[in-house]
Amino acid sequence: MDKYHIHNMLEDITETASTELSKGVNQVNTKEMGEVIDMIKDLSEAEKNKMEACYYKSGMQSNPMVPFHRSLDHFQLFLFSTYE
């Protein structure tokens, strides 16, 4: 999933939640709002992980002193450790 797609989904859900909250706290279904907040948290985490992965990937590709197979091992280790 593209990081811009994640960001757009995050913006849409946040805007919708804000609109619902602007109607008044007493008008909000707390169960549904809790689920929306969980989605916002999950999308924020996914966006952060995607940005970190892109950062580490670009750093490993630009360092000529690190053999590619070694940098790939570290990159894979980073990716798999974030989802355990």
C-alpha positions as CSV (number, residue, x, y, z in Angstrom):
1,M,0.0,0.0,0.0
2,D,1.4,3.4,-1.0
3,K,2.2,5.8,1.9
4,Y,0.2,8.5,0.3
5,H,-2.8,6.2,0.1
6,I,-2.5,5.5,3.8
7,H,-2.2,9.2,4.6
8,N,-5.3,10.0,2.5
9,M,-7.3,7.4,4.4
10,L,-6.0,8.7,7.7
11,E,-7.0,12.3,6.7
12,D,-10.5,11.2,5.6
13,I,-11.2,9.2,8.8
14,T,-9.9,11.9,11.0
15,E,-12.0,14.6,9.2
16,T,-15.1,12.4,9.6
17,A,-14.5,11.8,13.3
18,S,-14.0,15.5,13.8
19,T,-17.2,16.3,12.0
20,E,-19.1,13.8,14.2
21,L,-17.5,15.2,17.4
22,S,-18.5,18.8,16.3
23,K,-22.2,17.7,16.6
24,G,-21.7,17.4,20.3
25,V,-20.2,14.9,22.7
26,N,-23.7,13.7,23.8
27,Q,-24.6,12.9,20.2
28,V,-21.7,10.5,19.5
29,N,-22.0,6.8,19.7
30,T,-19.0,5.9,22.0
31,K,-18.6,2.4,20.7
32,E,-18.4,3.5,17.1
33,M,-16.1,6.4,18.0
34,G,-13.8,4.0,19.9
35,E,-13.6,1.8,16.7
36,V,-12.8,4.9,14.6
37,I,-10.1,6.0,17.1
38,D,-8.6,2.5,16.8
39,M,-8.6,2.8,13.0
40,I,-6.9,6.2,13.3
41,K,-4.2,4.7,15.6
42,D,-3.6,1.7,13.3
43,L,-3.3,3.9,10.2
44,S,-0.9,6.3,12.0
45,E,1.2,3.3,13.0
46,A,1.2,1.9,9.4
47,E,2.2,5.3,8.0
48,K,5.0,5.6,10.6
49,N,6.3,2.1,9.8
50,K,6.1,2.8,6.0
51,M,8.1,6.0,6.4
52,E,10.7,4.3,8.6
53,A,11.1,1.4,6.1
54,C,11.6,3.9,3.3
55,Y,14.1,5.8,5.3
56,Y,16.1,2.7,6.2
57,K,15.9,1.3,2.7
58,S,17.2,4.6,1.2
59,G,20.0,4.7,3.8
60,M,21.1,1.2,3.0
61,Q,21.1,1.7,-0.7
62,S,23.2,4.8,-0.5
63,N,25.9,3.3,1.7
64,P,28.5,1.7,-0.6
65,M,30.4,0.3,2.3
66,V,27.7,-2.2,3.3
67,P,27.3,-5.1,0.9
68,F,23.8,-5.3,-0.5
69,H,22.9,-8.8,0.8
70,R,23.9,-7.6,4.3
71,S,21.8,-4.5,4.1
72,L,18.9,-6.5,2.8
73,D,19.1,-8.8,5.8
74,H,18.9,-5.8,8.1
75,F,16.0,-4.3,6.2
76,Q,14.1,-7.6,6.3
77,L,14.9,-8.0,10.0
78,F,13.5,-4.5,10.6
79,L,10.3,-5.2,8.6
80,F,9.6,-8.5,10.3
81,S,10.3,-7.3,13.8
82,T,7.7,-4.5,13.5
83,Y,4.9,-6.9,12.8
84,E,5.5,-9.5,15.5
